[in-house]
Amino acid sequence: MSLDRASPRPTHDLALLVVVLVWGINFPILKHAVTVMHPFALNVFRFLISTLTMGAIVWSRSGGGRVGIWELFRRHALRIVVLGLIGTLLYQWFFILGIARTTAGTAALIMASAPAWTVLVGHLRGYESTSRITILGLAASLGGTALIVFAGHDRISFGNETLAGNVLILGASMMWGTYTALARPTIRYIPPLELSFVGLLVAMPFLLLLGAPHLGSILWADVTPGIWLSILYSGALSTGLAVVVWNVSVKHAGANYTALFGNLVPIVALATGAIFLDEPITRIQLVGGAMAIGGVVLMRLHGARAASRSRDEPPE
């Protein structure tokens, strides 16, 4: 099934639902893998696989000819380096340390606030204006996220491992939201797929430096075939093929329509975390998640209506 050509919306929907499943399942899969491997060591293997997968896709899309990566670096070096450090290195630093300390479902719910940070950073940078409805949605989303972060356990203490993990995932959400906002002007010059790939190339040396000291501490007898399958799944599918399908859908179906599917990811993560890791689902998670996701949906729907009124043709 290819999305590179114009295709009916049901095809996009099916492909996006597969992406939602891949990303939702990725949370408990990573949670399982970090039980036998330091998070930074895990990232070494994950992103070696991701870089190879993404590189192969970029090369194949170029028809097997010159990809022009070095030309992109030459013309947009500063943009690429900044985005690569924020969107891959810093994001992954917060994310992988956070997932090791909190539950998969909680991590996914907190990550659902990333679009709210995108709106906030975009407003501060002057990329977009905000209406009262946007501010209401932003407040609801960030309020729900704060509820999940700080009230998701019996006692609030900054020495609490779960709270530390929640705060780290919040940092990851902020980094991804910031990256998305800052990347918007850049995709006028660099296609999203190529931008993701060059971001990996920028971050990979730093990820290797972070992970190298921990490779010697791995107990290889504990790294079962299931762990390797988890790493392969996360590297090749979650940060590889799924990103490609998502970017193609953004191009053909529109960013607002595509982004709405992202709100399903926490639901899948909560369900699979409960099934495979026996993680509890609390009322606080449900209330905070509803606020976080509801606020994002409100902002997106309002933004889509505003864009459709301002132009004759549909947005994107």
C-alpha positions in Angstrom: 0.0 0.0 0.0 1.6 3.2 -1.1 0.8 6.7 0.0 3.1 8.5 -2.4 0.3 8.9 -4.9 -3.1 10.4 -4.5 -5.3 7.8 -2.8 -8.7 7.8 -1.3 -9.1 9.0 2.3 -9.9 5.4 3.7 -6.4 4.4 2.6 -4.9 7.3 4.5 -7.0 6.4 7.5 -5.9 2.8 7.5 -2.3 3.7 7.2 -2.6 6.3 10.0 -4.3 3.7 12.2 -1.3 1.4 11.7 1.0 4.2 12.7 -1.1 4.9 15.8 -0.7 1.2 16.7 3.0 1.2 16.1 3.6 4.3 18.2 1.3 3.3 21.0 2.8 -0.1 21.3 6.3 1.4 21.2 5.9 2.8 24.7 5.5 -0.5 26.5 8.0 -2.1 24.2 10.7 0.4 25.2 9.7 0.1 28.8 10.3 -3.6 28.6 13.7 -3.1 26.9 15.1 -0.7 29.4 14.7 -3.3 32.1 17.8 -5.1 30.8 19.8 -2.3 29.2 20.7 1.2 30.2 18.6 3.8 28.3 21.5 5.4 26.6 22.9 2.1 25.5 19.5 1.1 24.2 19.4 4.4 22.1 22.7 3.4 20.4 21.1 0.3 18.9 17.7 2.0 18.3 19.1 4.9 16.3 21.7 2.9 14.4 18.7 1.0 13.1 16.6 4.2 12.6 19.4 5.9 10.7 19.9 2.9 8.4 16.2 2.5 7.8 15.6 6.2 7.2 18.7 6.5 5.0 17.5 3.6 2.8 14.1 5.2 2.4 15.6 8.6 1.5 17.9 6.9 -1.0 15.1 4.8 -2.6 12.9 7.9 -2.9 15.7 9.7 -4.8 15.6 6.9 -7.3 18.9 5.5 -6.1 20.8 8.6 -7.3 22.4 11.4 -5.4 20.4 12.3 -2.3 21.9 15.8 -1.9 22.3 15.5 1.9 25.5 17.4 1.9 24.0 20.1 -0.2 21.2 20.5 2.4 23.9 20.8 5.1 25.8 23.4 3.1 22.7 25.6 2.5 20.9 25.2 5.8 23.6 24.1 8.2 22.5 26.2 11.2 18.8 25.3 10.9 19.6 21.6 10.6 22.0 21.5 13.5 19.6 23.4 15.8 16.6 21.2 14.9 18.7 18.0 15.1 19.9 18.8 18.6 16.5 19.8 19.8 14.3 17.3 18.0 16.5 14.2 18.2 19.3 14.6 20.8 17.5 16.6 23.6 14.2 15.0 22.9 15.6 11.5 23.1 17.7 12.3 26.2 14.6 13.3 28.1 12.3 10.6 26.6 14.5 7.5 27.1 15.4 8.5 30.7 11.8 9.3 31.4 10.4 6.0 30.0 12.7 4.1 32.3 11.2 5.8 35.4 7.5 6.1 34.7 4.8 3.9 33.2 4.3 3.6 29.5 0.7 4.9 29.7 1.6 7.9 31.7 4.5 8.7 29.4 2.2 8.6 26.4 -0.4 10.8 28.0 2.2 13.4 28.9 3.6 13.3 25.3 0.1 14.1 24.1 0.7 17.7 25.3 3.4 18.2 22.7 1.1 20.1 20.2 0.2 22.5 23.0 3.9 23.4 23.4 4.1 23.8 19.6 1.3 26.4 19.8 2.9 28.2 22.7 6.4 28.3 21.1 4.9 29.3 17.7 3.0 32.1 19.4 6.2 33.3 21.2 8.2 33.2 18.0 5.5 35.1 16.1 4.7 32.2 13.7 0.9 32.2 14.6 -1.6 34.2 16.4 -3.8 32.9 19.3 -7.5 33.4 19.9 -9.4 33.0 23.1 -10.4 29.4 22.1 -6.8 28.6 21.4 -5.8 29.9 24.8 -8.6 27.9 26.4 -7.4 24.8 24.7 -3.8 25.5 25.6 -4.7 26.0 29.2 -6.8 22.8 29.3 -4.1 20.7 27.7 -1.2 22.0 29.9 -3.4 21.8 33.0 -4.3 18.2 32.2 -0.6 17.4 31.7 0.4 19.0 35.0 -2.3 16.9 36.7 -0.8 13.7 35.2 2.8 14.8 36.1 2.3 15.9 39.6 -0.8 14.0 40.9 -0.3 10.6 39.2 0.9 8.9 42.4 0.0 8.8 46.1 2.6 11.2 47.4 4.2 14.1 45.6 7.9 14.1 46.2 10.7 15.1 43.9 12.7 12.2 45.2 10.0 9.9 43.8 11.2 7.9 40.8 7.9 8.1 39.0 7.6 11.8 39.5 11.2 12.2 38.2 10.2 10.1 35.1 7.1 12.2 34.6 9.1 15.5 34.7 11.6 14.0 32.2 8.8 13.0 29.8 7.4 16.5 30.2 10.8 17.8 29.1 10.6 15.5 26.1 7.2 16.8 25.2 8.4 20.4 25.4 11.4 19.5 23.2 9.2 17.9 20.6 6.7 20.7 20.6 9.6 23.2 20.3 11.1 21.2 17.4 7.8 21.1 15.6 7.2 24.8 15.9 10.8 25.7 14.8 10.7 23.2 11.9 7.6 24.8 10.3 9.6 27.5 8.4 12.3 25.0 7.5 10.1 22.6 5.7 9.7 25.2 3.0 13.3 24.5 2.1 13.8 20.9 3.2 11.1 18.1 2.8 10.0 16.6 6.2 11.5 13.2 5.5 14.9 14.6 4.6 14.8 16.9 7.6 14.1 13.9 9.9 17.1 12.0 8.4 19.6 14.9 8.6 18.4 15.5 12.2 19.4 11.9 12.9 22.8 12.4 11.3 23.4 15.4 13.5 22.4 13.7 16.7 23.9 10.3 16.1 27.5 11.1 17.2 26.2 12.5 20.5 23.9 9.5 21.0 26.9 7.3 20.5 29.0 9.2 23.0 26.2 9.1 25.6 25.7 5.3 25.1 29.3 4.1 24.7 30.2 4.2 28.4 27.2 2.0 29.2 27.7 -0.7 26.6 30.2 -2.5 28.8 27.6 -2.8 31.6 25.2 -4.8 29.5 24.6 -8.4 30.7 24.3 -10.0 27.3 22.8 -13.1 28.7 19.7 -11.0 29.7 19.4 -9.6 26.2 17.0 -12.2 24.8 15.7 -12.4 21.2 12.6 -10.7 22.5 14.6 -7.7 23.6 16.4 -7.5 20.2 13.0 -7.7 18.5 11.8 -4.8 20.7 14.8 -2.7 19.7 14.3 -3.6 16.0 10.6 -2.7 16.2 11.3 0.6 17.9 14.2 1.6 15.6 12.9 0.4 12.2 9.1 0.9 12.7 8.5 3.6 15.3 11.2 6.0 14.4 11.6 4.7 10.8 8.8 3.6 8.6 6.0 5.1 10.7 7.6 8.6 10.4 7.6 8.2 6.6 3.9 7.2 6.4 3.0 10.1 8.8 4.9 12.7 6.7 3.3 11.4 3.4 -0.1 11.7 5.0 0.6 15.2 6.1 1.4 16.0 2.5 -1.7 14.4 1.0 -4.3 14.5 3.7 -3.3 17.7 5.5 -1.5 18.4 8.8 -4.7 19.0 10.8 -6.5 15.9 9.7 -3.3 13.8 10.2 -2.5 15.2 13.6 -5.9 14.3 15.0 -4.9 10.6 14.8 -2.0 11.3 17.1 -4.5 11.7 19.9 -5.2 8.0 19.7 -1.6 7.0 20.6 -2.0 7.4 24.4 -5.1 5.2 24.3 -3.2 2.4 22.6 -0.2 2.9 25.0 -2.5 2.8 28.1 -4.2 -0.4 26.9 -1.0 -2.2 25.8 0.8 -1.1 29.0 -2.1 -2.6 31.1 -2.2 -5.8 29.0 1.5 -6.5 28.6 3.1 -4.8 31.6 0.2 -5.0 34.1 0.3 -1.2 34.5 -2.6 0.3 36.4 -4.9 2.9 34.8 -5.8 5.5 37.4 -8.6 8.1 37.4 -6.1 10.9 37.5 -4.6 9.6 34.3 -8.0 9.4 32.7 -9.0 12.9 33.8 -5.7 14.5 33.0 -5.5 12.7 29.7 -9.0 13.8 28.7 -8.0 17.4 29.5 -4.7 17.2 27.6 -6.1 15.5 24.5 -9.3 17.5 24.6 -7.4 20.8 24.7 -5.3 19.8 21.7 -8.4 18.7 19.7 -10.1 22.0 20.5 -7.0 24.0 19.3 -6.7 21.9 16.1 -10.4 22.1 15.2 -10.5 25.8 15.8 -7.3 26.3 13.8 -8.7 24.2 10.9 -12.0 26.2 10.8 -10.1 29.5 11.0 -7.8 28.5 8.1 -10.7 27.3 6.0 -12.5 30.6 6.4 -9.4 32.6 5.5 -8.7 30.8 2.2 -10.9 29.5 -0.5 -9.0 26.2 -0.8 -8.6 23.8 2.1 -5.5 24.2 4.3 -2.4 22.3 3.5 
